[in-house]
Amino acid sequence: MTRALGQPSLLDRPVREVMDPPLPVVDAQLPTERLAPILTRESPAALVQKDGQLVGIVSRYDVLQQLIGTR
């Protein structure tokens, strides 16, 4: 959305041409220490899957909160 506001001409292009790469999908049981390296500036969040179903999303902020013990 930020890019569209900065470049209104993007609104005339097909979504597939302007969308970001898909977020990674991780298993709900993935340990935090294995999740942290997956979340980068390019992929700041991941979709969470449990029993083959998407059940949520986890962000770099969520992992940080977990690591410092506030969640």
PDB file of N, H, CA, C and O in Angstrom:
ATOM      1  N   MET A   1       0.825  -1.185   0.000  1.00  0.00           N
ATOM      2  CA  MET A   1       0.000   0.000   0.000  1.00  0.00           C
ATOM      3  C   MET A   1       0.871   1.251   0.000  1.00  0.00           C
ATOM      4  O   MET A   1       0.559   2.235  -0.671  1.00  0.00           O
ATOM      5  N   THR A   2       1.953   1.207   0.750  1.00  0.00           N
ATOM      6  H   THR A   2       2.207   0.408   1.296  1.00  0.00           H
ATOM      7  CA  THR A   2       2.859   2.353   0.795  1.00  0.00           C
ATOM      8  C   THR A   2       3.412   2.655  -0.594  1.00  0.00           C
ATOM      9  O   THR A   2       3.506   3.813  -1.001  1.00  0.00           O
ATOM     10  N   ARG A   3       3.774   1.601  -1.310  1.00  0.00           N
ATOM     11  H   ARG A   3       3.698   0.660  -0.979  1.00  0.00           H
ATOM     12  CA  ARG A   3       4.298   1.806  -2.671  1.00  0.00           C
ATOM     13  C   ARG A   3       3.225   2.396  -3.578  1.00  0.00           C
ATOM     14  O   ARG A   3       3.529   3.258  -4.403  1.00  0.00           O
ATOM     15  N   ALA A   4       1.990   1.957  -3.447  1.00  0.00           N
ATOM     16  H   ALA A   4       1.742   1.257  -2.778  1.00  0.00           H
ATOM     17  CA  ALA A   4       0.908   2.478  -4.286  1.00  0.00           C
ATOM     18  C   ALA A   4       0.647   3.955  -3.992  1.00  0.00           C
ATOM     19  O   ALA A   4       0.354   4.732  -4.901  1.00  0.00           O
ATOM     20  N   LEU A   5       0.754   4.331  -2.736  1.00  0.00           N
ATOM     21  H   LEU A   5       0.992   3.699  -1.998  1.00  0.00           H
ATOM     22  CA  LEU A   5       0.557   5.743  -2.397  1.00  0.00           C
ATOM     23  C   LEU A   5       1.680   6.601  -2.971  1.00  0.00           C
ATOM     24  O   LEU A   5       1.451   7.734  -3.392  1.00  0.00           O
ATOM     25  N   GLY A   6       2.890   6.054  -2.985  1.00  0.00           N
ATOM     26  H   GLY A   6       3.075   5.133  -2.643  1.00  0.00           H
ATOM     27  CA  GLY A   6       4.031   6.777  -3.530  1.00  0.00           C
ATOM     28  C   GLY A   6       4.081   6.767  -5.048  1.00  0.00           C
ATOM     29  O   GLY A   6       4.626   7.681  -5.667  1.00  0.00           O
ATOM     30  N   GLN A   7       3.509   5.726  -5.646  1.00  0.00           N
ATOM     31  H   GLN A   7       3.066   4.984  -5.143  1.00  0.00           H
ATOM     32  CA  GLN A   7       3.490   5.574  -7.105  1.00  0.00           C
ATOM     33  C   GLN A   7       2.087   5.164  -7.541  1.00  0.00           C
ATOM     34  O   GLN A   7       1.843   3.980  -7.774  1.00  0.00           O
ATOM     35  N   PRO A   8       1.166   6.105  -7.655  1.00  0.00           N
ATOM     36  CA  PRO A   8      -0.217   5.773  -7.998  1.00  0.00           C
ATOM     37  C   PRO A   8      -0.361   4.959  -9.285  1.00  0.00           C
ATOM     38  O   PRO A   8      -1.357   4.254  -9.447  1.00  0.00           O
ATOM     39  N   SER A   9       0.603   5.036 -10.203  1.00  0.00           N
ATOM     40  H   SER A   9       1.412   5.608 -10.072  1.00  0.00           H
ATOM     41  CA  SER A   9       0.510   4.272 -11.450  1.00  0.00           C
ATOM     42  C   SER A   9       0.540   2.762 -11.194  1.00  0.00           C
ATOM     43  O   SER A   9       0.101   1.987 -12.044  1.00  0.00           O
ATOM     44  N   LEU A  10       1.047   2.338 -10.044  1.00  0.00           N
ATOM     45  H   LEU A  10       1.404   2.968  -9.353  1.00  0.00           H
ATOM     46  CA  LEU A  10       1.065   0.912  -9.703  1.00  0.00           C
ATOM     47  C   LEU A  10      -0.346   0.333  -9.629  1.00  0.00           C
ATOM     48  O   LEU A  10      -0.544  -0.862  -9.851  1.00  0.00           O
ATOM     49  N   LEU A  11      -1.311   1.171  -9.322  1.00  0.00           N
ATOM     50  H   LEU A  11      -1.151   2.142  -9.142  1.00  0.00           H
ATOM     51  CA  LEU A  11      -2.691   0.699  -9.203  1.00  0.00           C
ATOM     52  C   LEU A  11      -3.256   0.219 -10.538  1.00  0.00           C
ATOM     53  O   LEU A  11      -4.268  -0.481 -10.565  1.00  0.00           O
ATOM     54  N   ASP A  12      -2.617   0.585 -11.629  1.00  0.00           N
ATOM     55  H   ASP A  12      -1.795   1.154 -11.606  1.00  0.00           H
ATOM     56  CA  ASP A  12      -3.064   0.159 -12.957  1.00  0.00           C
ATOM     57  C   ASP A  12      -2.402  -1.144 -13.403  1.00  0.00           C
ATOM     58  O   ASP A  12      -2.746  -1.678 -14.458  1.00  0.00           O
ATOM     59  N   ARG A  13      -1.469  -1.657 -12.625  1.00  0.00           N
ATOM     60  H   ARG A  13      -1.190  -1.223 -11.768  1.00  0.00           H
ATOM     61  CA  ARG A  13      -0.742  -2.875 -12.999  1.00  0.00           C
ATOM     62  C   ARG A  13      -1.352  -4.089 -12.310  1.00  0.00           C
ATOM     63  O   ARG A  13      -1.955  -3.958 -11.246  1.00  0.00           O
ATOM     64  N   PRO A  14      -1.199  -5.273 -12.909  1.00  0.00           N
ATOM     65  CA  PRO A  14      -1.695  -6.486 -12.250  1.00  0.00           C
ATOM     66  C   PRO A  14      -0.988  -6.709 -10.908  1.00  0.00           C
ATOM     67  O   PRO A  14       0.194  -6.401 -10.761  1.00  0.00           O
ATOM     68  N   VAL A  15      -1.715  -7.238  -9.951  1.00  0.00           N
ATOM     69  H   VAL A  15      -2.675  -7.489 -10.070  1.00  0.00           H
ATOM     70  CA  VAL A  15      -1.178  -7.471  -8.609  1.00  0.00           C
ATOM     71  C   VAL A  15       0.078  -8.329  -8.660  1.00  0.00           C
ATOM     72  O   VAL A  15       1.038  -8.052  -7.941  1.00  0.00           O
ATOM     73  N   ARG A  16       0.092  -9.369  -9.496  1.00  0.00           N
ATOM     74  H   ARG A  16      -0.688  -9.594 -10.079  1.00  0.00           H
ATOM     75  CA  ARG A  16       1.252 -10.273  -9.546  1.00  0.00           C
ATOM     76  C   ARG A  16       2.541  -9.551  -9.917  1.00  0.00           C
ATOM     77  O   ARG A  16       3.630 -10.031  -9.601  1.00  0.00           O
ATOM     78  N   GLU A  17       2.431  -8.405 -10.582  1.00  0.00           N
ATOM     79  H   GLU A  17       1.547  -8.015 -10.838  1.00  0.00           H
ATOM     80  CA  GLU A  17       3.624  -7.649 -10.978  1.00  0.00           C
ATOM     81  C   GLU A  17       4.188  -6.782  -9.857  1.00  0.00           C
ATOM     82  O   GLU A  17       5.357  -6.398  -9.906  1.00  0.00           O
ATOM     83  N   VAL A  18       3.387  -6.472  -8.859  1.00  0.00           N
ATOM     84  H   VAL A  18       2.438  -6.784  -8.819  1.00  0.00           H
ATOM     85  CA  VAL A  18       3.840  -5.542  -7.818  1.00  0.00           C
ATOM     86  C   VAL A  18       3.871  -6.142  -6.417  1.00  0.00           C
ATOM     87  O   VAL A  18       4.361  -5.506  -5.484  1.00  0.00           O
ATOM     88  N   MET A  19       3.360  -7.338  -6.263  1.00  0.00           N
ATOM     89  H   MET A  19       2.961  -7.855  -7.021  1.00  0.00           H
ATOM     90  CA  MET A  19       3.320  -7.916  -4.919  1.00  0.00           C
ATOM     91  C   MET A  19       4.694  -8.403  -4.465  1.00  0.00           C
ATOM     92  O   MET A  19       5.552  -8.741  -5.281  1.00  0.00           O
ATOM     93  N   ASP A  20       4.880  -8.432  -3.169  1.00  0.00           N
ATOM     94  H   ASP A  20       4.184  -8.158  -2.506  1.00  0.00           H
ATOM     95  CA  ASP A  20       6.110  -8.950  -2.572  1.00  0.00           C
ATOM     96  C   ASP A  20       6.104 -10.472  -2.657  1.00  0.00           C
ATOM     97  O   ASP A  20       5.059 -11.079  -2.887  1.00  0.00           O
ATOM     98  N   PRO A  21       7.274 -11.089  -2.471  1.00  0.00           N
ATOM     99  CA  PRO A  21       7.313 -12.555  -2.440  1.00  0.00           C
ATOM    100  C   PRO A  21       6.444 -13.080  -1.301  1.00  0.00           C
ATOM    101  O   PRO A  21       6.219 -12.366  -0.323  1.00  0.00           O
ATOM    102  N   PRO A  22       5.954 -14.312  -1.409  1.00  0.00           N
ATOM    103  CA  PRO A  22       5.101 -14.857  -0.340  1.00  0.00           C
ATOM    104  C   PRO A  22       5.885 -15.032   0.962  1.00  0.00           C
ATOM    105  O   PRO A  22       7.098 -15.245   0.958  1.00  0.00           O
ATOM    106  N   LEU A  23       5.163 -14.938   2.058  1.00  0.00           N
ATOM    107  H   LEU A  23       4.178 -14.765   2.060  1.00  0.00           H
ATOM    108  CA  LEU A  23       5.777 -15.163   3.365  1.00  0.00           C
ATOM    109  C   LEU A  23       6.103 -16.643   3.521  1.00  0.00           C
ATOM    110  O   LEU A  23       5.401 -17.492   2.971  1.00  0.00           O
ATOM    111  N   PRO A  24       7.161 -16.963   4.265  1.00  0.00           N
ATOM    112  CA  PRO A  24       7.445 -18.373   4.522  1.00  0.00           C
ATOM    113  C   PRO A  24       6.347 -18.987   5.392  1.00  0.00           C
ATOM    114  O   PRO A  24       5.662 -18.283   6.134  1.00  0.00           O
ATOM    115  N   VAL A  25       6.193 -20.286   5.293  1.00  0.00           N
ATOM    116  H   VAL A  25       6.749 -20.858   4.690  1.00  0.00           H
ATOM    117  CA  VAL A  25       5.230 -21.026   6.118  1.00  0.00           C
ATOM    118  C   VAL A  25       6.031 -21.914   7.057  1.00  0.00           C
ATOM    119  O   VAL A  25       6.915 -22.651   6.621  1.00  0.00           O
ATOM    120  N   VAL A  26       5.720 -21.841   8.352  1.00  0.00           N
ATOM    121  H   VAL A  26       5.002 -21.241   8.707  1.00  0.00           H
ATOM    122  CA  VAL A  26       6.425 -22.634   9.356  1.00  0.00           C
ATOM    123  C   VAL A  26       5.422 -23.460  10.149  1.00  0.00           C
ATOM    124  O   VAL A  26       4.249 -23.102  10.257  1.00  0.00           O
ATOM    125  N   ASP A  27       5.900 -24.565  10.699  1.00  0.00           N
ATOM    126  H   ASP A  27       6.853 -24.855  10.612  1.00  0.00           H
ATOM    127  CA  ASP A  27       5.060 -25.416  11.533  1.00  0.00           C
ATOM    128  C   ASP A  27       4.896 -24.787  12.911  1.00  0.00           C
ATOM    129  O   ASP A  27       5.822 -24.159  13.425  1.00  0.00           O
ATOM    130  N   ALA A  28       3.732 -24.954  13.500  1.00  0.00           N
ATOM    131  H   ALA A  28       2.980 -25.464  13.083  1.00  0.00           H
ATOM    132  CA  ALA A  28       3.441 -24.366  14.809  1.00  0.00           C
ATOM    133  C   ALA A  28       4.381 -24.865  15.896  1.00  0.00           C
ATOM    134  O   ALA A  28       4.553 -24.192  16.912  1.00  0.00           O
ATOM    135  N   GLN A  29       4.991 -26.026  15.707  1.00  0.00           N
ATOM    136  H   GLN A  29       4.852 -26.573  14.881  1.00  0.00           H
ATOM    137  CA  GLN A  29       5.886 -26.590  16.717  1.00  0.00           C
ATOM    138  C   GLN A  29       7.351 -26.185  16.525  1.00  0.00           C
ATOM    139  O   GLN A  29       8.216 -26.622  17.285  1.00  0.00           O
ATOM    140  N   LEU A  30       7.633 -25.359  15.525  1.00  0.00           N
ATOM    141  H   LEU A  30       6.930 -25.004  14.908  1.00  0.00           H
ATOM    142  CA  LEU A  30       9.013 -24.947  15.267  1.00  0.00           C
ATOM    143  C   LEU A  30       9.555 -24.160  16.458  1.00  0.00           C
ATOM    144  O   LEU A  30       8.938 -23.180  16.878  1.00  0.00           O
ATOM    145  N   PRO A  31      10.696 -24.571  17.007  1.00  0.00           N
ATOM    146  CA  PRO A  31      11.268 -23.842  18.152  1.00  0.00           C
ATOM    147  C   PRO A  31      11.670 -22.411  17.770  1.00  0.00           C
ATOM    148  O   PRO A  31      12.056 -22.139  16.633  1.00  0.00           O
ATOM    149  N   THR A  32      11.569 -21.519  18.739  1.00  0.00           N
ATOM    150  H   THR A  32      11.255 -21.740  19.662  1.00  0.00           H
ATOM    151  CA  THR A  32      11.894 -20.106  18.527  1.00  0.00           C
ATOM    152  C   THR A  32      13.297 -19.924  17.962  1.00  0.00           C
ATOM    153  O   THR A  32      13.503 -19.089  17.082  1.00  0.00           O
ATOM    154  N   GLU A  33      14.262 -20.693  18.455  1.00  0.00           N
ATOM    155  H   GLU A  33      14.094 -21.372  19.170  1.00  0.00           H
ATOM    156  CA  GLU A  33      15.637 -20.520  17.983  1.00  0.00           C
ATOM    157  C   GLU A  33      15.792 -20.890  16.510  1.00  0.00           C
ATOM    158  O   GLU A  33      16.724 -20.421  15.856  1.00  0.00           O
ATOM    159  N   ARG A  34      14.900 -21.719  15.978  1.00  0.00           N
ATOM    160  H   ARG A  34      14.143 -22.100  16.509  1.00  0.00           H
ATOM    161  CA  ARG A  34      14.945 -22.043  14.548  1.00  0.00           C
ATOM    162  C   ARG A  34      14.101 -21.069  13.735  1.00  0.00           C
ATOM    163  O   ARG A  34      14.321 -20.906  12.535  1.00  0.00           O
ATOM    164  N   LEU A  35      13.146 -20.429  14.377  1.00  0.00           N
ATOM    165  H   LEU A  35      12.967 -20.561  15.352  1.00  0.00           H
ATOM    166  CA  LEU A  35      12.288 -19.460  13.692  1.00  0.00           C
ATOM    167  C   LEU A  35      13.001 -18.132  13.480  1.00  0.00           C
ATOM    168  O   LEU A  35      12.871 -17.520  12.420  1.00  0.00           O
ATOM    169  N   ALA A  36      13.744 -17.687  14.470  1.00  0.00           N
ATOM    170  H   ALA A  36      13.849 -18.184  15.331  1.00  0.00           H
ATOM    171  CA  ALA A  36      14.384 -16.363  14.418  1.00  0.00           C
ATOM    172  C   ALA A  36      15.186 -16.125  13.140  1.00  0.00           C
ATOM    173  O   ALA A  36      15.041 -15.056  12.548  1.00  0.00           O
ATOM    174  N   PRO A  37      16.025 -17.062  12.678  1.00  0.00           N
ATOM    175  CA  PRO A  37      16.799 -16.793  11.457  1.00  0.00           C
ATOM    176  C   PRO A  37      15.949 -16.725  10.179  1.00  0.00           C
ATOM    177  O   PRO A  37      16.392 -16.180   9.168  1.00  0.00           O
ATOM    178  N   ILE A  38      14.752 -17.266  10.225  1.00  0.00           N
ATOM    179  H   ILE A  38      14.391 -17.708  11.046  1.00  0.00           H
ATOM    180  CA  ILE A  38      13.863 -17.236   9.056  1.00  0.00           C
ATOM    181  C   ILE A  38      13.283 -15.840   8.859  1.00  0.00           C
ATOM    182  O   ILE A  38      13.012 -15.420   7.734  1.00  0.00           O
ATOM    183  N   LEU A  39      13.095 -15.127   9.971  1.00  0.00           N
ATOM    184  H   LEU A  39      13.315 -15.468  10.885  1.00  0.00           H
ATOM    185  CA  LEU A  39      12.479 -13.805   9.920  1.00  0.00           C
ATOM    186  C   LEU A  39      13.553 -12.753   9.698  1.00  0.00           C
ATOM    187  O   LEU A  39      14.407 -12.526  10.554  1.00  0.00           O
ATOM    188  N   THR A  40      13.497 -12.119   8.539  1.00  0.00           N
ATOM    189  H   THR A  40      12.803 -12.304   7.843  1.00  0.00           H
ATOM    190  CA  THR A  40      14.502 -11.149   8.122  1.00  0.00           C
ATOM    191  C   THR A  40      13.822  -9.848   7.726  1.00  0.00           C
ATOM    192  O   THR A  40      12.599  -9.732   7.799  1.00  0.00           O
ATOM    193  N   ARG A  41      14.605  -8.882   7.312  1.00  0.00           N
ATOM    194  H   ARG A  41      15.599  -8.975   7.252  1.00  0.00           H
ATOM    195  CA  ARG A  41      14.009  -7.636   6.797  1.00  0.00           C
ATOM    196  C   ARG A  41      13.169  -7.914   5.556  1.00  0.00           C
ATOM    197  O   ARG A  41      12.135  -7.282   5.341  1.00  0.00           O
ATOM    198  N   GLU A  42      13.617  -8.855   4.752  1.00  0.00           N
ATOM    199  H   GLU A  42      14.458  -9.368   4.927  1.00  0.00           H
ATOM    200  CA  GLU A  42      12.879  -9.205   3.532  1.00  0.00           C
ATOM    201  C   GLU A  42      11.638 -10.049   3.837  1.00  0.00           C
ATOM    202  O   GLU A  42      10.648  -9.984   3.108  1.00  0.00           O
ATOM    203  N   SER A  43      11.690 -10.830   4.896  1.00  0.00           N
ATOM    204  H   SER A  43      12.494 -10.883   5.488  1.00  0.00           H
ATOM    205  CA  SER A  43      10.576 -11.681   5.330  1.00  0.00           C
ATOM    206  C   SER A  43      10.337 -11.434   6.816  1.00  0.00           C
ATOM    207  O   SER A  43      10.751 -12.239   7.650  1.00  0.00           O
ATOM    208  N   PRO A  44       9.673 -10.328   7.155  1.00  0.00           N
ATOM    209  CA  PRO A  44       9.528  -9.964   8.566  1.00  0.00           C
ATOM    210  C   PRO A  44       8.486 -10.772   9.335  1.00  0.00           C
ATOM    211  O   PRO A  44       8.314 -10.585  10.540  1.00  0.00           O
ATOM    212  N   ALA A  45       7.796 -11.666   8.642  1.00  0.00           N
ATOM    213  H   ALA A  45       7.936 -11.819   7.663  1.00  0.00           H
ATOM    214  CA  ALA A  45       6.775 -12.486   9.291  1.00  0.00           C
ATOM    215  C   ALA A  45       6.691 -13.831   8.580  1.00  0.00           C
ATOM    216  O   ALA A  45       7.188 -14.002   7.467  1.00  0.00           O
ATOM    217  N   ALA A  46       6.047 -14.779   9.257  1.00  0.00           N
ATOM    218  H   ALA A  46       5.644 -14.640  10.161  1.00  0.00           H
ATOM    219  CA  ALA A  46       5.837 -16.099   8.666  1.00  0.00           C
ATOM    220  C   ALA A  46       4.422 -16.547   8.981  1.00  0.00           C
ATOM    221  O   ALA A  46       3.871 -16.220  10.032  1.00  0.00           O
ATOM    222  N   LEU A  47       3.846 -17.293   8.066  1.00  0.00           N
ATOM    223  H   LEU A  47       4.293 -17.559   7.212  1.00  0.00           H
ATOM    224  CA  LEU A  47       2.545 -17.894   8.314  1.00  0.00           C
ATOM    225  C   LEU A  47       2.766 -19.155   9.131  1.00  0.00           C
ATOM    226  O   LEU A  47       3.728 -19.889   8.902  1.00  0.00           O
ATOM    227  N   VAL A  48       1.878 -19.405  10.082  1.00  0.00           N
ATOM    228  H   VAL A  48       1.098 -18.808  10.268  1.00  0.00           H
ATOM    229  CA  VAL A  48       2.012 -20.559  10.970  1.00  0.00           C
ATOM    230  C   VAL A  48       0.991 -21.610  10.560  1.00  0.00           C
ATOM    231  O   VAL A  48      -0.192 -21.326  10.376  1.00  0.00           O
ATOM    232  N   GLN A  49       1.490 -22.828  10.423  1.00  0.00           N
ATOM    233  H   GLN A  49       2.452 -23.058  10.573  1.00  0.00           H
ATOM    234  CA  GLN A  49       0.660 -23.942   9.964  1.00  0.00           C
ATOM    235  C   GLN A  49       0.605 -25.019  11.050  1.00  0.00           C
ATOM    236  O   GLN A  49       1.616 -25.343  11.673  1.00  0.00           O
ATOM    237  N   LYS A  50      -0.586 -25.563  11.262  1.00  0.00           N
ATOM    238  H   LYS A  50      -1.408 -25.299  10.756  1.00  0.00           H
ATOM    239  CA  LYS A  50      -0.758 -26.667  12.206  1.00  0.00           C
ATOM    240  C   LYS A  50      -1.695 -27.674  11.568  1.00  0.00           C
ATOM    241  O   LYS A  50      -2.800 -27.329  11.147  1.00  0.00           O
ATOM    242  N   ASP A  51      -1.253 -28.911  11.498  1.00  0.00           N
ATOM    243  H   ASP A  51      -0.356 -29.192  11.840  1.00  0.00           H
ATOM    244  CA  ASP A  51      -2.048 -29.982  10.885  1.00  0.00           C
ATOM    245  C   ASP A  51      -2.492 -29.619   9.469  1.00  0.00           C
ATOM    246  O   ASP A  51      -3.613 -29.925   9.063  1.00  0.00           O
ATOM    247  N   GLY A  52      -1.595 -28.959   8.718  1.00  0.00           N
ATOM    248  H   GLY A  52      -0.685 -28.710   9.047  1.00  0.00           H
ATOM    249  CA  GLY A  52      -1.882 -28.624   7.333  1.00  0.00           C
ATOM    250  C   GLY A  52      -2.764 -27.406   7.124  1.00  0.00           C
ATOM    251  O   GLY A  52      -3.085 -27.064   5.985  1.00  0.00           O
ATOM    252  N   GLN A  53      -3.161 -26.747   8.201  1.00  0.00           N
ATOM    253  H   GLN A  53      -2.900 -27.024   9.126  1.00  0.00           H
ATOM    254  CA  GLN A  53      -4.031 -25.567   8.113  1.00  0.00           C
ATOM    255  C   GLN A  53      -3.281 -24.332   8.611  1.00  0.00           C
ATOM    256  O   GLN A  53      -2.544 -24.400   9.596  1.00  0.00           O
ATOM    257  N   LEU A  54      -3.471 -23.209   7.927  1.00  0.00           N
ATOM    258  H   LEU A  54      -4.069 -23.154   7.127  1.00  0.00           H
ATOM    259  CA  LEU A  54      -2.888 -21.952   8.403  1.00  0.00           C
ATOM    260  C   LEU A  54      -3.669 -21.502   9.631  1.00  0.00           C
ATOM    261  O   LEU A  54      -4.895 -21.391   9.596  1.00  0.00           O
ATOM    262  N   VAL A  55      -2.939 -21.245  10.723  1.00  0.00           N
ATOM    263  H   VAL A  55      -1.943 -21.335  10.751  1.00  0.00           H
ATOM    264  CA  VAL A  55      -3.601 -20.894  11.974  1.00  0.00           C
ATOM    265  C   VAL A  55      -3.181 -19.534  12.519  1.00  0.00           C
ATOM    266  O   VAL A  55      -3.738 -19.065  13.512  1.00  0.00           O
ATOM    267  N   GLY A  56      -2.202 -18.896  11.874  1.00  0.00           N
ATOM    268  H   GLY A  56      -1.750 -19.277  11.067  1.00  0.00           H
ATOM    269  CA  GLY A  56      -1.777 -17.600  12.378  1.00  0.00           C
ATOM    270  C   GLY A  56      -0.591 -17.048  11.636  1.00  0.00           C
ATOM    271  O   GLY A  56      -0.173 -17.563  10.599  1.00  0.00           O
ATOM    272  N   ILE A  57      -0.062 -15.987  12.196  1.00  0.00           N
ATOM    273  H   ILE A  57      -0.401 -15.569  13.039  1.00  0.00           H
ATOM    274  CA  ILE A  57       1.105 -15.325  11.630  1.00  0.00           C
ATOM    275  C   ILE A  57       1.999 -14.921  12.798  1.00  0.00           C
ATOM    276  O   ILE A  57       1.507 -14.505  13.847  1.00  0.00           O
ATOM    277  N   VAL A  58       3.294 -15.042  12.616  1.00  0.00           N
ATOM    278  H   VAL A  58       3.693 -15.380  11.764  1.00  0.00           H
ATOM    279  CA  VAL A  58       4.246 -14.655  13.646  1.00  0.00           C
ATOM    280  C   VAL A  58       5.233 -13.669  13.025  1.00  0.00           C
ATOM    281  O   VAL A  58       5.692 -13.854  11.898  1.00  0.00           O
ATOM    282  N   SER A  59       5.545 -12.628  13.776  1.00  0.00           N
ATOM    283  H   SER A  59       5.172 -12.478  14.691  1.00  0.00           H
ATOM    284  CA  SER A  59       6.429 -11.577  13.260  1.00  0.00           C
ATOM    285  C   SER A  59       7.748 -11.543  14.023  1.00  0.00           C
ATOM    286  O   SER A  59       7.904 -12.200  15.052  1.00  0.00           O
ATOM    287  N   ARG A  60       8.674 -10.781  13.513  1.00  0.00           N
ATOM    288  H   ARG A  60       8.547 -10.246  12.677  1.00  0.00           H
ATOM    289  CA  ARG A  60       9.949 -10.572  14.211  1.00  0.00           C
ATOM    290  C   ARG A  60       9.690  -9.989  15.598  1.00  0.00           C
ATOM    291  O   ARG A  60      10.371 -10.345  16.560  1.00  0.00           O
ATOM    292  N   TYR A  61       8.724  -9.108  15.702  1.00  0.00           N
ATOM    293  H   TYR A  61       8.171  -8.819  14.921  1.00  0.00           H
ATOM    294  CA  TYR A  61       8.368  -8.510  16.997  1.00  0.00           C
ATOM    295  C   TYR A  61       7.893  -9.583  17.976  1.00  0.00           C
ATOM    296  O   TYR A  61       8.268  -9.564  19.148  1.00  0.00           O
ATOM    297  N   ASP A  62       7.071 -10.514  17.501  1.00  0.00           N
ATOM    298  H   ASP A  62       6.766 -10.530  16.548  1.00  0.00           H
ATOM    299  CA  ASP A  62       6.590 -11.603  18.362  1.00  0.00           C
ATOM    300  C   ASP A  62       7.748 -12.423  18.910  1.00  0.00           C
ATOM    301  O   ASP A  62       7.776 -12.757  20.094  1.00  0.00           O
ATOM    302  N   VAL A  63       8.708 -12.748  18.040  1.00  0.00           N
ATOM    303  H   VAL A  63       8.686 -12.477  17.077  1.00  0.00           H
ATOM    304  CA  VAL A  63       9.866 -13.543  18.462  1.00  0.00           C
ATOM    305  C   VAL A  63      10.686 -12.764  19.490  1.00  0.00           C
ATOM    306  O   VAL A  63      11.125 -13.332  20.490  1.00  0.00           O
ATOM    307  N   LEU A  64      10.894 -11.480  19.253  1.00  0.00           N
ATOM    308  H   LEU A  64      10.537 -11.019  18.440  1.00  0.00           H
ATOM    309  CA  LEU A  64      11.630 -10.655  20.196  1.00  0.00           C
ATOM    310  C   LEU A  64      10.939 -10.642  21.557  1.00  0.00           C
ATOM    311  O   LEU A  64      11.593 -10.776  22.591  1.00  0.00           O
ATOM    312  N   GLN A  65       9.644 -10.482  21.555  1.00  0.00           N
ATOM    313  H   GLN A  65       9.112 -10.373  20.715  1.00  0.00           H
ATOM    314  CA  GLN A  65       8.884 -10.475  22.812  1.00  0.00           C
ATOM    315  C   GLN A  65       9.027 -11.815  23.542  1.00  0.00           C
ATOM    316  O   GLN A  65       9.148 -11.850  24.766  1.00  0.00           O
ATOM    317  N   GLN A  66       9.013 -12.898  22.796  1.00  0.00           N
ATOM    318  H   GLN A  66       8.915 -12.870  21.801  1.00  0.00           H
ATOM    319  CA  GLN A  66       9.186 -14.230  23.389  1.00  0.00           C
ATOM    320  C   GLN A  66      10.586 -14.367  24.002  1.00  0.00           C
ATOM    321  O   GLN A  66      10.744 -14.882  25.109  1.00  0.00           O
ATOM    322  N   LEU A  67      11.583 -13.902  23.272  1.00  0.00           N
ATOM    323  H   LEU A  67      11.454 -13.483  22.373  1.00  0.00           H
ATOM    324  CA  LEU A  67      12.960 -14.040  23.740  1.00  0.00           C
ATOM    325  C   LEU A  67      13.255 -13.215  24.988  1.00  0.00           C
ATOM    326  O   LEU A  67      14.049 -13.628  25.833  1.00  0.00           O
ATOM    327  N   ILE A  68      12.620 -12.053  25.105  1.00  0.00           N
ATOM    328  H   ILE A  68      11.975 -11.717  24.419  1.00  0.00           H
ATOM    329  CA  ILE A  68      12.883 -11.232  26.295  1.00  0.00           C
ATOM    330  C   ILE A  68      11.922 -11.560  27.433  1.00  0.00           C
ATOM    331  O   ILE A  68      12.015 -10.992  28.521  1.00  0.00           O
ATOM    332  N   GLY A  69      10.996 -12.487  27.168  1.00  0.00           N
ATOM    333  H   GLY A  69      10.920 -12.949  26.284  1.00  0.00           H
ATOM    334  CA  GLY A  69      10.149 -12.997  28.240  1.00  0.00           C
ATOM    335  C   GLY A  69       8.905 -12.221  28.535  1.00  0.00           C
ATOM    336  O   GLY A  69       8.343 -12.373  29.620  1.00  0.00           O
ATOM    337  N   THR A  70       8.440 -11.390  27.621  1.00  0.00           N
ATOM    338  H   THR A  70       8.897 -11.267  26.740  1.00  0.00           H
ATOM    339  CA  THR A  70       7.207 -10.645  27.880  1.00  0.00           C
ATOM    340  C   THR A  70       5.976 -11.337  27.318  1.00  0.00           C
ATOM    341  O   THR A  70       4.862 -10.832  27.460  1.00  0.00           O
ATOM    342  N   ARG A  71       6.168 -12.508  26.669  1.00  0.00           N
ATOM    343  H   ARG A  71       7.073 -12.918  26.554  1.00  0.00           H
ATOM    344  CA  ARG A  71       5.022 -13.273  26.162  1.00  0.00           C
ATOM    345  C   ARG A  71       5.135 -14.690  26.620  1.00  0.00           C
ATOM    346  O   ARG A  71       4.273 -15.511  26.306  1.00  0.00           O
TER     347      ARG A  71
END
